[in-house]
Amino acid sequence: MIGKICPRGEDLAGLIRYLYGPGRREEHTDPHIIAGYRDPCGLEPGLRPGGGRDFRHLVTKMRMPYAVAGDKALAQPVWHCSMRAAPEDRLLSDQEWAQIARDVMHRTGLSPHGEEDDAVRWIAVRHDPDHIHIVAMLARQDRTRVRLWNDRRRVRDACLAAEHKYGLRSTAPADRTAGRCPTRAEQEKAARAGRSEPPRATLRRHVAVAAASAGCAQEFFTRLHQAGVMVRFRYSTTDPGQVTGYSVALPGDTTGNGSPVWYGGGKLAADLSWPKLCQRWAGPRHSDPQLTAEERRDLWEYAARVADDAATKIRAWSATSPDIAADAAYAAGDALRVTAATLGSRILRQAADGFDRAAREQYGHIPAPTPVGNRLRQAARLISAYGYLTQDRTFAPLVLIIRLAALAEAIADLREVQQRAAQADAAFRAARQLTAAIGPARPAPAGRKASAAPGKSTPAEPAAKLAAQSFPSPPFAPEARSAARGPSHHTPPPRRPAQPRPRGPTH
């Protein structure tokens, strides 16, 4: 079930007329009130002599607490929420929809159970078999202040509860793993400017790549400047030299008066706020070592080994302790983003954008570092620093992409075990895009072996040692195990097709 809270307004009569009207495509059938602050039969609008509805009595009664609120009245008091079931769900009765509507009003605090005579006045209208609309006036009958906090999350909780209670199709919880979506105004502005995507999406990608490639704040801001991103700092009021936040903007993206449009890191994604970035960089870091030509050639192979080892461990943890794999999944997003930026591949960039949600922890939490996650970050930083200097960029990057596709598959299985449907779908789609980017299998270049014989050292070992210097792992990390693993050469098996998404509610 999907619930959508529409922007608040002030035209209550116009909204009710729309809910009882034919709709934009004549889709409204048999509109009627199924629940409200009073008995639905007493709230139902009467019929005029000509057959039309008379909404004046209903509108007057609902606006009465707002009319006597005086100076305490809100400028936009009309609260509107639409709820829709999936097309394959069974047809819910009016009584079941009424219970869902009452649960929404209780969870949001607009009309808690037992306070119907003191809370806001509201109605729930059903004019289609698979969805309802809830309309409320944000003015309490006891003249106290309306407390509306985090209503979108509360509505999402009500949807999940209804799915469990009535056996409806399960949907993903509101876990805040998705980045902020561009608004309609941002999309239209980008289209007028001839941009391929809104600036918010471009900035989120640049900031995420810079955060994955950097080991400290100074390096992070340096990489943003190298990417052509404008940066503005926010400083502490008590310590003027301490940075407490940042904002980014794209050159040419301006407001009506010509000033840049700034986006705070937290407005791009929950894990890109300044406190979250500082948490990523906590702990000792060493400068990147200077690689020899042989070590640069082996860099891609080392990264492929690390990704293969991470996929193996994540699959093992999925069956035993899924929460242990949180840092490895989070670091996999860094490795994929940096690889896509280094290789300059559009398909890899799209896969990294899609995988972005699957990598994050719920509610913007940063998982505690682990040896597997640190090795993935080691590989990402080395690829970012020395990837363009690699002399062999045919076979080795291909092996790395294969390993990243397998890693995305493992994370998709992990999210399914954790019952995080949206994140599992994002990881699965990224794995398919990575597999498509591989294309037909290409043979290894002459004179270069795909793997070494058992017991012999591989060319990737020097890069592994240098990576440990660049991003040290905890002392208990089993480095020898990952260094001894040889790459396998198989394409990740195809997964079952994703289930169709439910239609979004209309209003």
N, C-alpha and C positions, 0 to 999 in steps of 0.2 A: 504494500500500500504506500502511496506517495501523498504527502501533504505539502501544500504550498501556501505560504503566507504572502498575500499580495501587498503592494504599497498602500499605506494608510491614506484615507481620503476624508472628505467632508460631505459628500453628496449621498446620504443614506437612501433617499427616495429614488434617485437614479439607479443605484445598485439593485435595490429590490425590484424595480421595474425590469431591469435586465434579467434577473434571475427568473422572473415569471414570464418573460417574453419568449419569442421563438428561438432566440439565439442567432449567432452570425450565419449559421448554415442550417437553420431549421432543425437543430439537434435537440432542443428542449422539448420534452414530452411530459405531460402530467406534472407540472410543478406544484409542490405542496410542502407545507411545513411539517417536519417529522419530530422536532424537539425545540425547546426554547426555555426561557426563564419562567414561563407559565405553561399551562396545558396547551398543546398545539392546536386543538380544536378552537379554543378561544382566541388564538392569535391569527388564525387563517383569515386572509383578506376576503371581505364579502364581494358579492357580485353586484355590478351596476344593472340598471334596467336593460341596457343594451347588451349585456353579456360580458362586459369587461370587468376587470378587477378594480376594487376601490382600496387603495393602499393608504389613504390618509389616516385612518384610525390606527393602523399598525405603526406607521412612521411616527405619529404623535406620541404614542405610548412608549416607543423605544427611545425617543429623544427627550422624554420628560426629565430624567435625572441630569442629562447634559444641559437642559435649559435652565435648571435651577443651580447649576454649579457656579455660575457667575465668573469671577476672575480666575477660578481654578480650572475652568474648562480648557481642554486641549484644542489646539488649532486644527488638528486632523484627527477626529475622534472615531472614525469608522474603521474597525478592524475586520479584515476579510480573510478567510482561510478556506481553500478548496481541498478536498480529499478524494482520491481516486483509487479504486482497486485495479488489479491487473486484469487484462482481457480474459485470461484463462481461469480466473477465480470464479467461484460459485456466486450466484446472485444473492446478495444480502437482503434481508427484509428491512422494512422501515424501522422495526423495533431494534434490530441489530445496528443499523446506522445511527439510530438515536442514542444508543449506548456508547458508540464510538464518539459521537459529538459531545456527549456529556463528559466523557473521559478527557477529551481535549480541553474543554473549558475548566475542568478540575486541575489538570496538570499545569496549565498555563497560569493558574491562579486568578483567572478572570471571574470564574464562578465556581468556587470550591463546593464540594458536597456538603450540604447542610447550611450553606450561606446564600441560597438562592434569593432570599428576600432582601439581602443587603448588597449583593454583588451587582455586576453589570447586567444589562438587559441584552439578550441575544436570541437569535433564531437559527435553525438549521434547515435549509431548503434542499429538497431532492427534486431535480428535474431531469434526471437521466438515470438509467439503471445502475451504472457503475460508479457514480460519484455524487458528492453532496457539497454544499457551500455553507459555511458558518459565518454569520455576520453579527458583530457585537458593537455596541456603543461604549466607548471607553470613558464611562462615568458611572461610578458606583451609586447605588440607591441610598446608602447610608451617608453619602456626601464625603466619605473619606477618599484618600488618594488611591488611584489605580496603580498597582504595582505590577508592571509588565516587564519581566526580565528573562532574556534568553528564550523567547517564545518559540523560535524556530526549532531549537533543540527539544523543547518540551513536546511540540507537535510530532517531531520525529519519534520520540519515545512512545507517544500514543499510537503511532502507526505500527511500531514493532509489537506493542502489546496486543493490538487488534489482530495482527498476523498470527501471533501465537494462540490467541483465544479462539479465533474462528477458522483456523487452518488455512490461511491465505498464503499466497506466494511470499517467500521470505525475500527481503531486500536488505541492503547494507545499512548499518547504523550510521548516525552522524558522528563519525570519529575524527573529523577535521584532518584527514590525511590528504584531501584534495587541495590543490592550490586555489587561490582566489580566481574565479572566472572573470574574464573581462565583461564589463557591463554592455548593454546594447548601445549606449552612447559611444563607448570606446570602440566598439566594432564598426559602427557607422562612421566615426571620425577616421579610423584607419582606412576604410574603404575609400573615403573621399580623398585622403592623402596618397592613395596608391600603395599602401603598405600591404604586405602579404599577411600580416597578423597584427593584432593590437600591441601597442608598446608594452603593456603589462606582461604579455607572454614573452616578448623578446627580453625584457629586463629580468624576468624570473630565470630564464635560461642562462643569461650572462652571469647573474649573481650566483646561481647554483654551481656553474662551472668554476668560477673564481673561488668559491668557498671550498670546492673539492680539490682544487689545485694548490691552495695556499696552506701554509702551516702556521701563519700568524696574521694579525690584523694588518700590519704594514704590507705584507705580500698580497693580501686580499685586495686592498685598495689599489695597489699597483696594477694588479691584473685587470681590475675594473677600468682603470684609466687606459690601459693598453687595448681594451676592447672597445674604446670610444664611448664609455658610459660616464655621464656626469654624476658626481658624488657630492652630497652636502652632509656635513657632520652636525650632530647635536651634542653639546657639551654640558657637563654637570654644572649646576648653579653654585655648588659649594666648592668644587675644584675645577676651575675653568679649563685646565689642561686635560681633563679626563673626558674621553669620548663615551657618551651614553647611548648613542643611536646614530643612525644614518638614513639617508634617503637617496634614491637614484632617479635619473631622468635620461631620456634619449634626446640627443640634439635634434632640433626641428620639431619636437613634440611640445607645443606651447598652448597656453590658454588664449582667451580672446584678447587679453592685454599684452600678449607677447612674452609672458614669463613661463619658464619651464614647468611641465607637469611632473611633480615629484611623487614618488611612491616609496613609502617606508618598507623596510625589509619584511616586517611582519604582515604587511598588506599584500606581499607577493606570495608568501607561503609561511606556514606556522614555524618551520624550522629555519627560516632565514632572518628572523629578528636578531637584533644585536646580542641580547643575552644568550640565545641559542648558538650563535656563531662562536661567541667567546667560550661556551662550553665545549664546542667541537675542538677548539685549539688548546684546551687546558692540558697541562703537562709539558714535559721537556721535549724540545724539537731540535734537530740538527740540520744544518744547511745541506743542500743536495751535493753529493760528491761529483767530481768530474769523471765522466765515463770515457773509456777508451772506445775505439772503433769497434772492436770485437764485442764489447759489452753493449754497445748501442744496437748491434745486429741481434743480439740475444734478448733485447728488452721485451719484444713482443712475445717471445716464447715463455719468458719468465711470467709475464702477466697472464698468459693463457694457463700456465700451471697453477697460479694462485687462484684464478677463477674456477678451475676444475676442482681444486681442493675445497674451495668454499662451497661449491654445489654438492659435493659428496657429504660434507659435514652438515649442511642444512637439511639434506634428505634424512640423515640419521637422526638429527635433532627433532625433525617433524614428528617422528614416531614416538619419541620419548619426552623431550622437554622443549616444546616449540618456542617458549620465551627466550631460551638461550640464544636462538638464532637471530634475535632482533638486531644486534649490531652488525652482523654479517650482511643481513638484508639491507640495512641502511647504507653500509659502505658499498654495496653492489651498485646502488644508484650513482655514487660518486665515480666509480670505475666506468660505468656505461656512459655517463655524461662526458667525462674527459676523453674517452676513446672516440666518441662521436665528434667532439670539437676538434680533436687532433687530426682525425682522418678527413674531416670536412665532408662527411657523407650526409646527404639529406635524409636517407632512409634511416640511418643510425640515429640522427638527431630526432626524428619522429618517434623512433623506438624509445629513446631516452626520455622524451617528453611524456610518453604514455606510461613508462615504467616509474616515473617520478612518484606517483601516488603509492604504488606498491612498496616502495622502499621506506616510506615514512612510518614512524610509530604513531599511535593514536594520540590525539590532542597535542601534537607538537613536541612530545617527549623526546629527549635525546638519550638513546640507550648507552649503558656503560660500555667502554671499549673492551674488546676481546681480541685475542691473538689473530683469529681469522679475519675479523674486520680490519684490524691494523694492517695486515698484509695486503688486503685489497686497497686500502688507502695508500700504502707504499707504492703499489703498482700504478695507481692513478696519478700520484704526484710525479713519478719518474716518467710516465708517458707524457704528461703535460710539459715537463721540462725538456725532454730529449726525444720525443716522438718524431718530430720533423727532421731530426738528424739521422734517423735510421736509414741504412743503405738498402736493406731488403724489406720492401713494403708490399710484397705480394703474398707469399705463403704464410709468413708469420702473423700478419694481421688477420688473415682468413681463419687461422687456428684460434686466435683470440675471440673472434666474433662467434665461432662455433661454441667455444666455452661460455661466452656470455649468454648465448641463447639457452644453453643447458642450465646455467645459473638462474636465468629468469624462470625457466620451467620449474626448478626446484623451489624457488620462492613462491611461485603460483600454488604449488602443492602445500607449502607451509601456510599460506594465507587461507587456503581451503580448510586445513585442519583447524586453524584459529577461527573459522567461520566469519571471515572478513571478505564478503562476496565482491565488493567493489575493488579491493586491492588484488584479490586473486584474478579478477577479470583484467585488470590493468597489466599485471605481470604476464598473463597468458597472451594478451595482444602484443606486448613487447617481444615476447619470444617468437611469435609468428613473424613479426617484422624483421627481427634479426635473422631468422631462418631464410626469409625472402631476400635479405641483403646478401646472403652468401652466394646464391645463384648456383650454377653448375659447379661441381667439384673440379678443382684445378690441381694438377700434379705438382709435387714439390719441385723446386728448382734443382737443376743438376748440381751434384756435389754437396747437397744439404740433406741430411737425414731427418726423418720425421721424429725419431726417438732414438735414444741410446740404448745400448744393451744393458741388461740388468747388472747392477753392481758397479757400473762405470759412471764417472762423473759426466754431467751434461753441460753444454755451453751456457745454460742459464744460471749456473751456480754463481759465477762472479756477479751477475746482476742481482741475484738474491742477497748476496752479502752486502752489496752497496745499498740495496733497498733497506736492509736492516739498520744501516747507519743513518739513512735519511729519516726513517720513521721507526724508531725502536719499538719492538714488541716487549711485553712483560717477560721476565726471566723464565716463566714456566711455559712459554710458547714452544711447541714441538716443531722447531724449524726444520729438523732433519727429515721429518715425514713429508712435508710439502715439497722440499727440494728434491726428494728422491722419487717423486711421482713423475711418471712420463705421460705425455699427452695421448689421449685416445683420439681416433679419427672417425667419428660418427656424428651424423646429424641428429639433433634431438628428435625423439619420436613425436609424431603428430598427436595432438590432444583432441578430445571431443569438442565439437563446436560449442560456442558460448550460447547460453539461453538468451532469447530475445528480451530486450529491456521493456518494462511496462511503459505505457504512454504517460506523459506528464499531464497534470490536471489543467483544465481550461478554466477561464474565469470571465 
